[in-house]
């Protein structure tokens, strides 16, 4: 087989062929992995919801809707039902004021304003310090730092340094403030969702509020 002449034209054609081959391979890999990745994300979401609300038998994801959080944005709300009875809400909340940026959490409430549980979905906080929020705020042996069971109708959560009654993570006050900000944001939206549900008001579905969220800003990963 004759050797191709080393010219700019031949080099360009060779590189183009290589790039095209790589692009086709990457497209095929992406196609093969897209479904498993989507399924994994859906499972993670379902598990987070199940972890933070009372037992339910509906599909909270299918019945999810958005509600404004009072600051120009909106949160996804997942209603949990047992039969036809609402037993709680899970809310996908966030704060952009973590020590290393955005913190995203799922917070669950019963119908009496109490926090059932929470799950940290995303963060970039310092390992061994701010990252301890994944368990710190639900340590039942330390009621001063645990937020589980607290009735937020009695007032917003705040760290003791700011005059509140929640012990901050040791050496991680900034992370603690951001975490509690996300919880308080979730509660503000929960209150509206709860009142609408009890009054029989119709809440907008995610599809119906899509235009609003595009204007107000999307905060889901």
C-alpha positions in Angstrom: 0.0 0.0 0.0 1.4 3.3 -1.1 2.3 5.8 1.7 0.2 9.0 1.7 2.2 12.1 0.8 2.9 14.2 3.9 1.0 17.3 2.9 -1.3 19.8 4.6 -4.3 18.4 2.7 -3.6 14.8 3.7 -3.0 15.8 7.4 -6.2 17.7 7.4 -8.2 14.8 6.0 -6.6 12.4 8.5 -7.4 14.6 11.5 -10.9 15.1 10.2 -11.4 11.4 9.9 -10.1 10.8 13.4 -12.3 13.5 14.9 -15.4 12.2 13.1 -14.7 8.7 14.4 -14.2 9.9 17.9 -17.4 12.0 17.7 -19.4 9.0 16.5 -18.0 6.8 19.3 -18.8 9.4 21.9 -22.4 9.9 20.5 -22.9 6.1 20.7 -21.6 5.9 24.3 -23.8 8.9 25.3 -26.8 7.1 23.8 -26.0 3.9 25.6 -25.6 5.6 29.0 -28.4 8.2 28.8 -31.1 5.8 29.9 -29.2 4.3 32.9 -28.2 7.7 34.1 -31.8 9.0 33.9 -33.0 6.0 35.7 -30.4 6.4 38.4 -31.4 10.1 38.9 -35.0 9.1 39.1 -34.3 6.4 41.7 -32.2 8.9 43.8 -35.1 11.3 43.7 -37.6 8.7 44.8 -35.4 7.5 47.6 -34.8 11.1 48.9 -38.6 11.7 48.9 -39.3 8.4 50.7 -36.6 9.2 53.3 -38.1 12.6 54.3 -41.9 12.1 54.4 -44.4 9.8 56.2 -45.3 6.5 54.4 -47.2 7.2 51.2 -48.8 5.2 48.3 -49.1 7.8 45.6 -46.4 8.9 43.1 -45.2 12.3 44.4 -43.0 12.9 41.4 -45.9 12.5 39.0 -47.9 14.9 41.1 -45.1 17.4 41.7 -45.8 21.1 41.3 -43.9 24.4 41.8 -44.6 27.2 44.2 -43.0 30.6 44.5 -40.6 31.0 47.5 -41.2 34.7 48.0 -37.8 35.7 46.6 -38.5 35.6 42.9 -37.8 31.9 42.5 -39.8 28.7 43.0 -39.3 25.2 44.5 -40.5 21.8 43.5 -43.0 20.4 45.9 -43.8 16.7 46.1 -47.1 15.8 47.8 -47.2 12.6 49.8 -50.6 10.9 50.1 -52.0 7.8 51.8 -55.1 7.0 49.9 -56.8 10.3 49.3 -55.3 11.9 52.4 -52.3 14.2 52.3 -49.7 13.1 54.9 -46.9 15.5 54.1 -44.8 17.3 51.5 -41.2 16.9 50.4 -39.6 20.0 49.0 -36.4 20.4 46.9 -34.8 23.5 48.4 -31.4 25.2 48.2 -29.0 27.9 49.4 -26.3 29.6 47.3 -24.5 30.8 50.5 -22.6 27.7 51.5 -18.9 28.0 52.3 -18.2 26.5 48.9 -21.3 27.5 47.0 -24.6 25.9 46.4 -26.2 23.5 48.9 -29.3 21.5 47.7 -31.5 19.5 50.0 -34.8 17.7 50.2 -36.8 18.5 53.3 -40.0 16.7 54.4 -42.8 18.1 56.6 -45.9 16.4 58.0 -49.2 18.3 58.0 -48.6 19.8 61.4 -45.6 21.9 60.4 -43.0 19.4 61.8 -39.8 18.5 60.0 -39.8 14.8 59.4 -36.4 14.4 57.9 -34.0 15.8 55.3 -31.6 14.6 52.7 -28.6 16.5 51.3 -28.7 16.1 47.5 -25.7 18.2 46.6 -22.9 20.3 48.2 -19.2 21.1 47.8 -18.5 21.8 51.5 -15.2 20.9 53.2 -14.9 17.2 54.0 -15.0 16.7 57.8 -16.3 20.2 58.4 -19.3 21.5 56.5 -19.9 18.1 54.9 -21.0 16.9 58.4 -24.4 18.6 57.7 -25.5 15.3 56.1 -26.0 13.9 59.7 -25.3 16.8 62.1 -28.8 18.3 62.0 -30.6 15.0 62.7 -28.5 13.6 65.6 -31.3 12.5 68.0 -28.7 12.3 70.9 -28.1 16.1 70.6 -31.4 17.9 70.6 -29.6 21.3 70.5 -28.5 20.6 67.0 -31.2 18.3 65.6 -34.0 19.9 63.6 -36.0 16.7 63.3 -39.5 17.1 64.8 -39.2 20.9 65.1 -42.4 22.9 64.6 -41.4 25.7 62.2 -44.7 27.5 62.8 -43.1 28.7 66.0 -40.4 30.6 64.1 -37.6 30.2 61.5 -34.5 28.2 62.3 -31.2 30.0 63.1 -27.9 29.1 64.7 -27.4 30.1 68.3 -24.7 32.6 67.3 -27.5 34.5 65.5 -29.9 34.3 68.4 -31.5 31.0 67.3 -31.8 27.7 69.0 -29.8 25.4 66.6 -26.2 24.5 67.4 -24.0 25.1 64.4 -21.6 22.5 63.0 -18.3 22.9 64.9 -16.1 25.3 62.9 -18.7 25.5 60.1 -21.1 28.3 60.9 -21.3 29.5 57.3 -22.4 26.1 56.2 -24.8 25.8 59.1 -26.4 29.2 58.2 -26.8 28.1 54.5 -28.3 24.8 55.5 -30.9 26.4 57.7 -31.6 29.0 55.1 -32.5 26.2 52.7 -34.8 24.6 55.4 -36.5 27.9 56.1 -37.0 28.5 52.3 -38.6 25.0 52.1 -40.9 25.8 55.0 -42.1 29.1 53.5 -43.2 27.2 50.4 -44.6 24.3 52.4 -46.8 26.7 54.3 -48.4 27.9 51.1 -48.8 24.4 49.7 -50.4 23.3 53.0 -52.9 26.1 53.1 -53.8 25.6 49.4 -54.3 21.9 50.1 -56.5 22.4 53.2 -58.6 25.1 51.4 -59.0 23.0 48.3 -57.3 25.5 46.1 -55.9 24.2 42.8 -52.1 24.3 42.6 -50.2 24.7 39.3 -48.4 21.7 37.9 -44.8 21.8 36.9 -45.7 22.0 33.3 -48.2 24.9 33.9 -45.5 26.9 35.7 -42.7 26.1 33.3 -42.9 29.6 31.9 -42.7 31.2 35.3 -39.6 29.1 36.3 -37.8 30.1 33.2 -38.4 33.8 34.0 -37.7 33.3 37.7 -34.7 31.1 37.5 -34.3 27.3 37.6 -32.5 25.9 40.6 -32.6 22.2 39.9 -29.6 20.2 38.8 
